[in-house]
Amino acid sequence: MLATREVTIRRRVSATRLRGSLSKNLKAASGRNLVLVENRRQDPKYLVDKQWLDALLRERESLLATLEVLADRELTERLLKTSQTVDQDLKAGRLRTMQDVFGRR
């Protein structure tokens, strides 16, 4: 499941209503469904599912790492060149596993 897919604001609640029916609102904030909590004294906040947020943060880190690689033209060219022969190299036994390179644990 991609965390970056469209999210849905499941409900809007005031801080008072959130406190009064916390269990119900926590259930509503599941998966990509968010609860918008509005309060007169503070900026609005989102109540989100922890697993969804964790997945979103992992995707963000992965995207940033990909962008970092793509920003390095020399590295990107080497990777593209390697990708053209990887299947042949695998069949010919020219590739090594991480365990082969770094040793068995």
N, C-alpha and C positions, 0 to 999 in steps of 0.2 A: 504494500500500500504506500503510495506516495503521499507524504504529509503535505506537499505543496499543492495538492488538488484544492479545488474550491471549498471554502469553509462556509458554514451556515450559522448565522446568529439565531440560535434556537429560541431565545427569549430575551426580553429586556426586563430588568427588575430594578427596583430601588434598593439601596443598601438596607433599608428597613425590611422590605419584603425578602431580601436575601437571607437576613438573619432569622426571620420568622419561618422560613421554609428551606433551610439549608440543605437538608437531605434531598429534597425534590430538585433543587437547583444544581446540586452536585451531579445527580443522575442525568440532568439535561445537558450538562457539559461533558459529553462523551464523544470520542472519536473526533471528527472534524466539526462537531457542533459546539458553538460557543455560547456563553451567557454574558450579555452586556450588563454590567452593574453601573447604575447611574446614581450619583450622589450630588446634592447641591453644593457641598463644601469642597469636593475634590473632582479631579478630572475623571471621566468614565474609565472603567477597568474591564478587562475581559477575564472571565473564569474559564479556564481551558483544561482539557484532559492532559495529564502529565505524560502519558505515553505518546500522544500526538505531538506535544511540544518537544519531547526528547527526540522523536523521529525527525521533526522539522529542523532541529539544531544539528543533527547528524547529516542531514541532506545539505544544509548550509555549509558545513565544514567540507563535505565532499565536493561541492560546487566550487568553493574557494580554492581547494587543492587542484582541481581540474583547471581552473582559470590560471593559476600560478604556472602550471606546466605549459598551457597553451601560450602564455605570455613569453615563454622562453623559446624563441624560434628554432634555435639549434637543437634543443631537446625534442621539440615537436617533430622536426624533420627526421631525427634519428628514430623516434618511435614509429613514424609512418613508414620509414624504410624497413624497419624490423618487422612490422606487421605484415608486409608483403610476403615474407618467407617463413613466418612462424609455423604454419602448418607443415611445411616441408621439413623444417628443422626438427619439429617434434617427432615426425615419423622416422627421420634419420637418426634420432637419438642424440642430437647435438645440443639439446637443452638439458639443464640440470634443475633439480628441485631445490627448494629452500633448504631442505634437510641435507642434500648433497653439499651445498655450498657452505652452510653454517654449522653443520654437524647435527647429529641426533641428540635428543634430550633424554 
